[in-house]
Amino acid sequence: MKQYQMLIGGHWTDPVAGEWIDSVEPFSGEVIARIPRGSAADAGAAVDAAHAAFHNPAWSELTATARGALLRKLAGLIERDAAHLADIERSCNGKNITEVAGQARNVAQWFYYYAGLADKIEGAVVPINKPGVFNYVRYEPLGVVAAITPWNSPLALTAWKMAPALACGNTIVIKPSEYTSPPLLELGALALEAGIPPGVVNVVTGYGGEIGAALIENRKVAKVAFTGGDFGGREVAVAAARHFKKVTLELGGKSANIVFDDADFDQAVNGAIAGIFGAAGQTCMAGSRLLVQRGIHDRFVARLVEIASQARIGDPALPETQVGPIATQAQYEKILRYIDIAKEEGATCILGGQPLSGPGYGQGQFISPTIFTGVTNTMRIAREEVFGPILAVIPFGEMDEALAIANDSDFGLAAAVWTQDLHRALYCVDRLEAGTVWVNNYRSTSFTTPFGGYKNSGIGREGGTEAVKEYLQPKSVWITTRPNKANPWVLG
């Protein structure tokens, strides 16, 4: 069992209070590592180190091309160790190894992509409306970025922040979830190995209330990048606003997966299954509201039940496993409460709805894939993010009814449309209030395109060239080329 230290200023450091937190494997319930329980003092030291590194010529005077070269080296190291990183993440959050391995390999691609963008950040010469003046705009890094990441996809969701932040010349303090800190401490070690200057990348671990709050309140932090639930995001936004910090908030979702009667039936069924039961539903973009046109509703639901009931549930370390355990005990209990709430509100559970235990289920932190019918969009199961393998099926008649149901939500992270009618698909794309809309696929993401939400699903975007804008600030420069000597009281 490994006992980790925090990465602060290029050094591996014990927590000031000398306390550690057990990292527990969801499947076995065994303690697999110990992580430092950091405090406000540790968070402050990490910010100080990042602030000093931001102004140190070893980083601040690097050319953008040189920064890109460092990120490419880091990407290569991540590629080299992808299997190792995936196994560590799997042991911490219980995701099945097939999905996590793919994500870990993809993390390297995020760093390659932003390494390439590092020296493509261009300013502009402005054709200003004043004679005798030359004006141009340059883009500069913000400074210290605090990245606060969740437990469901720690490596991927950290890369979404870290890669563009470093490409733009910022420094970073990463605060991972206390449940999934080991993979990000390992990522910090790779940053050192890549030759990224000390203090540019820091990793502090512990509880959010003890470290996260201290990072957000620290005046040397210029930006907070947060992924989590809407409640946590609201707290981050309020705290950051007190010091006018920039924020990127990638928050929760209650995404509508809309299936029309002309859809490719089998493709849509598979998309609905993957949309909610992949990662045991523990993903912000989960298609937790399935809207099915009435003409195919019963047949579609029957096929869903048939396939979902055959899911291979068990040890996430086995490649054949399709549904692993719930990552934390608190989340496990929350999901079970929502199952009870759905039944109390009149929804009909036609599959699952119970915890699983016994041989093959480890410590028993499993919930079977669950499908509810008879759901209305006013029920809590249709309005609140459950973050588990729970599907709410809602029937609809015509297209405008489906759109009204889909948009009647506080969230707007993602949505999907399943149809073979291109005009219908594009009509829906134009009217769905969501940051990502998939047509005839689900849960596709890429480093080349922006991801983020409308409404309570967040602020800002991650991915693509849009993410670069989140980590830069413009500076307008005015240079007099022909001084105005006629009237000293008028300078421009």
Backbone torsions as a table, in degrees:
resi	resn	phi	psi	omega
1	MET	NA	128.0	-175.6
2	LYS	-91.5	135.8	172.3
3	GLN	-104.5	116.6	-174.9
4	TYR	-87.6	161.8	168.5
5	GLN	-120.0	163.7	176.4
6	MET	-82.9	153.4	176.6
7	LEU	-101.8	110.6	-178.5
8	ILE	-134.3	119.1	176.9
9	GLY	62.6	28.6	179.5
10	GLY	85.4	3.9	-178.9
11	HIS	-121.2	146.7	174.9
12	TRP	-85.5	123.1	-165.0
13	THR	-130.3	135.1	172.5
14	ASP	-73.7	153.8	176.8
15	PRO	-66.3	146.8	-178.7
16	VAL	-56.2	-39.9	-177.1
17	ALA	-80.2	-8.8	179.1
18	GLY	69.2	29.7	-178.8
19	GLU	-116.7	148.7	179.5
20	TRP	-127.4	160.4	178.5
21	ILE	-118.7	135.7	176.8
22	ASP	-73.0	133.7	172.8
23	SER	-99.4	118.8	-170.0
24	VAL	-109.7	133.3	176.2
25	GLU	-74.8	123.9	-177.0
26	PRO	-59.9	-37.0	-175.5
27	PHE	-71.6	-51.5	-174.4
28	SER	-90.4	-22.3	-174.7
29	GLY	77.8	7.0	-178.0
30	GLU	-87.0	148.2	173.8
31	VAL	-75.5	121.0	-175.0
32	ILE	-108.7	-14.8	179.1
33	ALA	-165.1	167.6	173.2
34	ARG	-125.7	131.8	-179.9
35	ILE	-115.6	153.1	-179.5
36	PRO	-66.0	139.2	171.4
37	ARG	-92.6	92.1	-177.1
38	GLY	-72.9	165.6	-179.3
39	SER	-130.0	-179.2	176.9
40	ALA	-59.4	-33.0	178.5
41	ALA	-64.9	-41.6	177.7
42	ASP	-65.7	-42.3	178.4
43	ALA	-61.4	-42.7	178.9
44	GLY	-62.9	-40.0	178.4
45	ALA	-64.2	-39.2	179.4
46	ALA	-66.2	-41.6	178.7
47	VAL	-65.7	-42.2	177.5
48	ASP	-58.7	-42.7	180.0
49	ALA	-64.9	-42.7	179.7
50	ALA	-66.9	-38.2	179.5
51	HIS	-66.1	-42.9	178.0
52	ALA	-64.4	-40.8	-180.0
53	ALA	-65.8	-34.7	179.4
54	PHE	-61.0	-35.1	-178.2
55	HIS	-95.2	-5.2	-179.5
56	ASN	-76.6	130.4	179.9
57	PRO	-56.0	-24.1	178.8
58	ALA	-59.2	-24.8	176.4
59	TRP	-114.2	-47.4	-172.8
60	SER	-66.5	-27.0	-178.6
61	GLU	-99.3	4.3	172.3
62	LEU	-65.8	140.7	172.4
63	THR	-70.9	159.5	177.6
64	ALA	-60.0	-34.8	178.3
65	THR	-64.7	-39.4	178.9
66	ALA	-67.5	-38.2	175.4
67	ARG	-60.8	-43.4	178.2
68	GLY	-59.8	-38.8	179.6
69	ALA	-63.1	-40.1	177.4
70	LEU	-64.1	-40.4	179.4
71	LEU	-66.9	-36.1	176.9
72	ARG	-65.1	-38.5	178.0
73	LYS	-64.5	-42.5	177.0
74	LEU	-61.2	-42.2	179.2
75	ALA	-59.1	-41.7	179.0
76	GLY	-63.4	-38.1	178.1
77	LEU	-67.8	-37.4	176.8
78	ILE	-64.2	-42.3	175.5
79	GLU	-57.7	-45.6	-179.7
80	ARG	-58.5	-41.4	-173.7
81	ASP	-104.3	16.0	-173.7
82	ALA	-57.2	-42.7	-178.4
83	ALA	-64.2	-41.0	179.1
84	HIS	-64.9	-46.2	179.1
85	LEU	-62.0	-41.3	180.0
86	ALA	-62.5	-42.1	-178.1
87	ASP	-66.3	-37.0	177.4
88	ILE	-66.0	-44.4	179.4
89	GLU	-63.4	-43.9	179.1
90	ARG	-57.8	-40.8	-178.3
91	SER	-68.9	-23.6	-178.0
92	CYS	-88.3	-38.4	-173.8
93	ASN	-117.0	-3.3	173.3
94	GLY	79.1	8.6	175.5
95	LYS	-68.3	148.2	-178.9
96	ASN	-68.2	144.0	-169.2
97	ILE	-63.2	-30.2	-179.6
98	THR	-63.1	-45.8	179.3
99	GLU	-68.7	-44.1	-176.8
100	VAL	-65.9	-37.9	179.5
101	ALA	-62.8	-40.9	177.2
102	GLY	-64.3	-41.1	178.9
103	GLN	-63.9	-42.1	-178.6
104	ALA	-63.0	-41.6	176.7
105	ARG	-63.8	-36.4	-178.7
106	ASN	-70.8	-26.2	177.4
107	VAL	-57.1	-41.2	178.2
108	ALA	-58.7	-37.7	-178.7
109	GLN	-65.4	-32.9	176.6
110	TRP	-62.0	-42.9	-179.4
111	PHE	-71.2	-36.5	175.0
112	TYR	-61.6	-43.7	-176.9
113	TYR	-62.2	-49.3	-177.6
114	TYR	-75.8	-23.3	170.7
115	ALA	-60.7	-40.0	178.3
116	GLY	-69.4	-30.3	-179.5
117	LEU	-81.7	-16.6	-172.1
118	ALA	-53.2	-43.1	-179.1
119	ASP	-103.5	25.3	173.6
120	LYS	-111.3	7.8	179.6
121	ILE	-82.2	110.2	-173.3
122	GLU	-115.9	146.7	173.3
123	GLY	-89.7	-153.5	-178.2
124	ALA	-155.2	144.4	169.8
125	VAL	-92.8	126.8	-173.2
126	VAL	-100.4	127.3	175.5
127	PRO	-74.3	80.2	-169.5
128	ILE	-68.6	155.6	-175.2
129	ASN	-92.2	22.1	-179.5
130	LYS	-125.4	133.7	179.6
131	PRO	-73.8	151.0	175.5
132	GLY	73.1	19.7	-178.7
133	VAL	-134.3	135.7	173.3
134	PHE	-109.2	126.9	-178.3
135	ASN	-125.2	134.9	172.0
136	TYR	-141.2	159.4	-179.5
137	VAL	-117.1	130.4	174.5
138	ARG	-120.0	156.4	-179.2
139	TYR	-114.2	129.4	-174.6
140	GLU	-122.7	152.8	177.1
141	PRO	-65.9	158.8	-177.3
142	LEU	-80.7	-40.3	-175.0
143	GLY	134.6	-127.6	-178.7
144	VAL	-85.7	127.6	176.5
145	VAL	-107.6	129.1	171.8
146	ALA	-98.4	118.0	179.8
147	ALA	-107.4	116.0	-178.2
148	ILE	-112.0	115.4	-169.0
149	THR	-120.5	153.7	-175.0
150	PRO	-92.0	-176.6	-174.9
151	TRP	-91.4	-13.7	-170.3
152	ASN	-77.6	-36.2	177.0
153	SER	-143.4	67.5	-169.6
154	PRO	-61.6	-44.0	-178.5
155	LEU	-66.1	-48.7	-177.5
156	ALA	-63.1	-48.2	-174.0
157	LEU	-72.8	-21.6	171.6
158	THR	-75.8	-41.8	178.3
159	ALA	-59.8	-37.1	179.7
160	TRP	-57.8	-28.0	-179.2
161	LYS	-97.9	-47.0	-172.3
162	MET	-65.9	-43.2	-174.8
163	ALA	-63.1	-51.7	178.3
164	PRO	-68.4	-34.4	-179.5
165	ALA	-60.8	-46.6	-179.7
166	LEU	-71.3	-38.1	179.1
167	ALA	-58.0	-33.2	-178.7
168	CYS	-84.1	-6.9	177.4
169	GLY	98.5	9.4	176.0
170	ASN	-79.4	169.9	167.0
171	THR	-112.7	167.6	-169.8
172	ILE	-143.5	143.8	168.3
173	VAL	-118.6	117.4	-178.0
174	ILE	-97.8	127.4	174.1
175	LYS	-117.2	98.8	179.5
176	PRO	-79.9	166.4	171.6
177	SER	-60.2	144.2	177.4
178	GLU	-62.8	-18.3	179.8
179	TYR	-81.8	-24.6	-172.0
180	THR	-134.9	44.9	-179.7
181	SER	-77.7	-35.2	-175.0
182	PRO	-51.9	-46.3	-178.1
183	PRO	-63.1	-29.6	-179.0
184	LEU	-82.1	-27.0	170.6
185	LEU	-67.6	-36.9	175.6
186	GLU	-66.0	-38.4	176.6
187	LEU	-63.6	-38.8	176.5
188	GLY	-60.2	-39.3	178.0
189	ALA	-63.6	-37.8	178.3
190	LEU	-67.4	-34.5	177.1
191	ALA	-62.3	-40.1	176.1
192	LEU	-65.5	-43.6	-179.7
193	GLU	-62.1	-32.4	-179.7
194	ALA	-72.0	-11.6	-179.7
195	GLY	91.1	11.8	174.7
196	ILE	-64.8	128.3	-172.6
197	PRO	-55.0	146.8	179.5
198	PRO	-54.9	137.7	178.1
199	GLY	89.7	-15.5	178.1
200	VAL	-70.0	-38.3	177.1
201	VAL	-120.3	122.5	178.6
202	ASN	-128.7	145.7	178.5
203	VAL	-130.9	116.9	176.4
204	VAL	-117.3	139.8	-173.6
205	THR	-122.6	158.1	179.5
206	GLY	143.0	-163.0	-176.7
207	TYR	-84.7	146.3	-176.5
208	GLY	-58.7	-42.6	-178.7
209	GLY	-66.0	-22.2	-177.2
210	GLU	-97.2	-28.3	-178.2
211	ILE	-115.6	-47.8	-176.2
212	GLY	-55.9	-46.4	-179.2
213	ALA	-62.7	-39.3	-179.9
214	ALA	-65.3	-36.4	178.1
215	LEU	-66.5	-45.1	-176.9
216	ILE	-65.7	-36.1	-176.8
217	GLU	-79.8	-17.5	-175.4
218	ASN	-66.4	126.8	-175.2
219	ARG	-69.0	-17.6	179.3
220	LYS	-83.6	-8.2	175.6
221	VAL	-84.8	123.5	-176.9
222	ALA	-91.7	-25.0	-175.7
223	LYS	-150.3	146.3	174.4
224	VAL	-118.9	125.9	174.9
225	ALA	-113.1	117.0	-170.0
226	PHE	-128.6	137.1	168.5
227	THR	-123.7	129.4	-179.3
228	GLY	173.3	-158.9	-179.2
229	GLY	-79.7	166.8	-177.2
230	ASP	-67.3	-31.4	178.2
231	PHE	-64.8	-49.2	178.5
232	GLY	-62.5	-39.0	179.2
233	GLY	-62.2	-37.6	178.7
234	ARG	-65.0	-42.1	178.7
235	GLU	-63.6	-41.0	178.3
236	VAL	-63.0	-45.8	-178.0
237	ALA	-61.9	-42.2	-179.6
238	VAL	-65.2	-46.2	-178.9
239	ALA	-64.9	-41.8	-179.2
240	ALA	-67.2	-34.2	-177.9
241	ALA	-64.4	-25.9	-179.6
242	ARG	-62.4	-26.3	178.9
243	HIS	-117.1	15.6	177.9
244	PHE	55.8	37.9	177.5
245	LYS	-78.1	146.5	172.2
246	LYS	-72.9	148.1	178.4
247	VAL	-135.9	147.2	162.3
248	THR	-120.3	124.8	-176.8
249	LEU	-124.2	111.1	174.3
250	GLU	-105.3	106.8	-167.4
251	LEU	-112.2	-155.4	-170.8
252	GLY	-80.4	-179.7	179.7
253	GLY	-150.5	161.7	171.2
254	LYS	-140.2	61.2	-164.4
255	SER	-69.7	138.7	-179.6
256	ALA	-93.5	127.8	178.1
257	ASN	-110.6	103.8	-168.6
258	ILE	-100.8	122.0	-178.6
259	VAL	-115.1	116.6	177.0
260	PHE	-91.0	162.8	-172.8
261	ASP	-71.0	-10.6	178.0
262	ASP	-100.0	7.5	-178.8
263	ALA	-66.3	154.7	168.3
264	ASP	-63.3	109.0	-167.3
265	PHE	-57.5	-54.5	-176.0
266	ASP	-65.7	-39.4	178.5
267	GLN	-62.3	-42.1	-179.7
268	ALA	-67.8	-39.2	177.0
269	VAL	-60.8	-47.3	179.6
270	ASN	-62.6	-38.1	178.1
271	GLY	-65.6	-38.1	177.9
272	ALA	-66.4	-40.2	179.0
273	ILE	-63.4	-52.1	-178.7
274	ALA	-64.5	-33.0	-176.7
275	GLY	-66.4	-28.2	-177.4
276	ILE	-115.9	-33.6	-175.0
277	PHE	-96.3	-13.9	171.0
278	GLY	-61.4	137.4	-177.0
279	ALA	60.0	25.5	-179.0
280	ALA	53.7	32.7	177.5
281	GLY	73.7	4.9	-175.8
282	GLN	-91.8	63.2	179.0
283	THR	-147.3	140.8	-175.0
284	CYS	-64.2	-27.0	-176.7
285	MET	-93.3	10.6	-177.6
286	ALA	-53.1	137.4	176.8
287	GLY	-82.7	69.5	-170.5
288	SER	-79.3	-16.6	172.9
289	ARG	-110.2	112.9	178.9
290	LEU	-102.7	112.2	179.7
291	LEU	-99.9	117.9	-175.1
292	VAL	-121.2	130.3	179.3
293	GLN	-62.9	139.3	-169.4
294	ARG	-58.0	-33.7	-176.8
295	GLY	-61.8	-25.8	-179.9
296	ILE	-117.9	4.8	-172.4
297	HIS	-53.7	-55.1	-173.4
298	ASP	-65.1	-43.1	-179.9
299	ARG	-66.4	-38.9	-179.2
300	PHE	-66.2	-45.0	-179.6
301	VAL	-64.3	-40.2	178.4
302	ALA	-59.7	-40.9	179.5
303	ARG	-69.9	-37.4	175.2
304	LEU	-57.3	-48.1	-179.1
305	VAL	-62.0	-42.0	-178.9
306	GLU	-59.7	-45.9	-177.4
307	ILE	-75.0	-46.4	-177.6
308	ALA	-63.0	-31.8	-179.9
309	SER	-70.2	-13.6	179.3
310	GLN	-98.0	6.7	-176.9
311	ALA	-58.2	137.9	176.4
312	ARG	-86.6	108.9	-172.8
313	ILE	-111.5	134.1	178.0
314	GLY	159.8	-141.6	-173.1
315	ASP	-62.7	117.1	-177.9
316	PRO	-69.5	-11.4	177.9
317	ALA	-76.5	-14.6	-179.1
318	LEU	-88.9	129.7	-176.8
319	PRO	-58.7	-29.1	-176.9
320	GLU	-79.6	-11.0	-179.5
321	THR	-67.6	135.0	179.5
322	GLN	-106.0	-31.5	179.7
323	VAL	-130.4	120.3	179.7
324	GLY	-98.7	-168.1	-177.7
325	PRO	-76.8	166.7	170.4
326	ILE	-74.9	139.6	-167.3
327	ALA	-66.8	-37.4	-175.9
328	THR	-132.4	156.2	178.9
329	GLN	-64.0	-39.7	-179.9
330	ALA	-62.8	-41.1	179.6
331	GLN	-68.8	-38.5	177.0
332	TYR	-57.4	-46.8	-179.4
333	GLU	-68.2	-36.3	178.2
334	LYS	-62.4	-45.1	-178.8
335	ILE	-62.6	-42.4	179.0
336	LEU	-62.7	-35.8	177.7
337	ARG	-64.8	-40.6	180.0
338	TYR	-66.7	-33.0	175.7
339	ILE	-62.2	-44.7	177.7
340	ASP	-63.5	-42.0	179.8
341	ILE	-61.1	-43.6	-179.1
342	ALA	-61.1	-41.9	178.9
343	LYS	-66.0	-41.2	-179.6
344	GLU	-64.5	-31.0	-178.8
345	GLU	-86.3	0.7	172.4
346	GLY	103.7	2.9	176.1
347	ALA	-73.4	152.9	-178.7
348	THR	-106.0	122.1	179.1
349	CYS	-86.1	112.4	-177.6
350	ILE	-104.5	-5.2	175.4
351	LEU	-155.4	137.5	174.1
352	GLY	69.5	-135.2	179.3
353	GLY	88.3	13.8	-178.4
354	GLN	-143.0	156.6	174.2
355	PRO	-71.4	158.9	178.9
356	LEU	-118.5	138.6	177.5
357	SER	-149.0	166.1	-179.9
358	GLY	116.5	-172.9	-179.3
359	PRO	-55.8	133.0	179.5
360	GLY	92.6	-9.0	-178.3
361	TYR	-111.7	18.5	175.8
362	GLY	54.4	-129.7	-178.9
363	GLN	-79.0	-3.2	174.8
364	GLY	91.5	19.9	-179.7
365	GLN	-88.5	51.5	-176.6
366	PHE	-119.9	145.5	170.9
367	ILE	-128.8	129.4	-176.5
368	SER	-66.9	148.7	173.2
369	PRO	-51.6	128.0	-170.1
370	THR	-124.4	134.0	179.2
371	ILE	-125.9	129.2	175.6
372	PHE	-112.9	134.8	169.9
373	THR	-113.9	178.1	-177.3
374	GLY	67.4	25.2	-177.8
375	VAL	-89.2	136.7	169.5
376	THR	-109.2	159.4	-174.4
377	ASN	-74.6	-1.5	176.4
378	THR	-91.8	-12.7	-178.6
379	MET	-71.3	150.4	-178.5
380	ARG	-61.5	-33.1	-179.7
381	ILE	-66.5	-19.4	177.4
382	ALA	-97.4	-10.7	-174.3
383	ARG	-113.9	-24.8	-174.7
384	GLU	-112.0	145.7	-178.5
385	GLU	-75.5	119.6	-179.3
386	VAL	-87.9	-40.3	-179.8
387	PHE	63.9	52.4	178.8
388	GLY	-161.7	-179.7	-174.9
389	PRO	-79.9	57.3	-174.9
390	ILE	-123.1	118.7	-177.2
391	LEU	-110.1	127.9	176.0
392	ALA	-105.0	117.9	-177.9
393	VAL	-99.6	126.3	-177.8
394	ILE	-125.1	122.8	178.0
395	PRO	-80.2	154.7	174.2
396	PHE	-144.3	162.3	179.5
397	GLY	-97.1	-78.8	-177.1
398	GLU	-101.9	169.1	-174.0
399	MET	-58.0	-44.9	-177.6
400	ASP	-64.5	-30.9	175.0
401	GLU	-65.9	-42.7	178.5
402	ALA	-60.4	-43.6	-179.9
403	LEU	-65.4	-39.3	179.1
404	ALA	-63.7	-42.8	178.6
405	ILE	-65.5	-46.3	-177.8
406	ALA	-59.4	-42.1	-176.3
407	ASN	-83.2	-11.7	178.1
408	ASP	-81.6	72.5	-176.6
409	SER	-155.4	149.1	174.3
410	ASP	-73.9	-15.6	-177.4
411	PHE	-102.3	162.9	176.7
412	GLY	-159.9	48.7	-178.0
413	LEU	-78.9	-50.4	-175.5
414	ALA	-152.7	167.9	175.7
415	ALA	-161.1	163.9	177.0
416	ALA	-142.0	152.0	179.0
417	VAL	-129.7	129.9	178.6
418	TRP	-116.7	108.7	-179.2
419	THR	-162.8	156.5	174.5
420	GLN	-102.0	4.9	179.6
421	ASP	-96.7	108.2	-176.3
422	LEU	-61.9	-40.6	-179.6
423	HIS	-62.8	-42.3	178.0
424	ARG	-63.8	-43.8	-178.6
425	ALA	-59.2	-47.7	-177.2
426	LEU	-69.8	-33.6	175.4
427	TYR	-60.6	-44.0	179.8
428	CYS	-68.4	-43.1	179.1
429	VAL	-55.5	-42.2	-178.8
430	ASP	-65.9	-27.0	-170.9
431	ARG	-108.6	-12.0	178.7
432	LEU	-74.9	131.4	-178.2
433	GLU	-90.8	76.4	-176.7
434	ALA	-150.3	147.7	-178.5
435	GLY	-73.3	-25.1	176.1
436	THR	-132.4	133.4	174.5
437	VAL	-128.3	123.1	176.3
438	TRP	-99.0	142.0	174.2
439	VAL	-118.6	115.6	179.7
440	ASN	60.6	30.6	168.6
441	ASN	-161.1	171.7	-179.5
442	TYR	-150.9	146.0	176.2
443	ARG	66.0	23.8	174.0
444	SER	-80.5	132.3	174.9
445	THR	-137.9	163.3	178.3
446	SER	-157.9	150.3	175.2
447	PHE	-68.1	-13.3	-175.2
448	THR	-88.2	-5.4	-172.5
449	THR	-138.5	149.4	-176.0
450	PRO	-72.0	148.6	175.9
451	PHE	-135.3	134.5	178.9
452	GLY	169.4	178.9	-169.6
453	GLY	-123.5	165.1	169.3
454	TYR	-91.3	166.7	170.7
455	LYS	52.8	-133.9	-176.0
456	ASN	-74.1	3.6	179.1
457	SER	-87.1	3.4	168.1
458	GLY	132.2	-175.1	-178.7
459	ILE	-133.9	133.5	176.0
460	GLY	88.2	177.9	-177.2
461	ARG	-135.1	147.5	173.5
462	GLU	-119.3	141.7	-178.9
463	GLY	97.3	150.9	177.5
464	GLY	66.9	-172.0	178.8
465	THR	-69.6	-20.6	177.6
466	GLU	-59.9	-35.3	-177.4
467	ALA	-65.8	-31.4	179.4
468	VAL	-59.2	-38.9	-178.9
469	LYS	-62.9	-25.3	-178.4
470	GLU	-72.7	-15.9	-174.0
471	TYR	-118.6	18.1	179.5
472	LEU	-130.6	158.6	171.9
473	GLN	-132.6	138.2	-177.6
474	PRO	-81.9	145.6	174.2
475	LYS	-126.8	124.7	178.6
476	SER	-94.0	125.8	-175.7
477	VAL	-114.8	128.2	-178.8
478	TRP	-116.0	125.3	179.7
479	ILE	-124.8	123.8	178.1
480	THR	-76.5	126.4	177.0
481	THR	-106.7	-16.6	178.6
482	ARG	-146.3	92.0	-175.6
483	PRO	-57.1	144.7	177.2
484	ASN	-91.8	98.8	-176.8
485	LYS	-93.1	-8.8	-175.3
486	ALA	-70.4	-38.6	-175.9
487	ASN	-136.8	101.1	-177.2
488	PRO	-65.1	-16.4	-179.7
489	TRP	-80.6	-11.7	-179.3
490	VAL	-116.4	113.1	-175.9
491	LEU	-97.3	-17.1	-177.6
492	GLY	-158.8	NA	NA
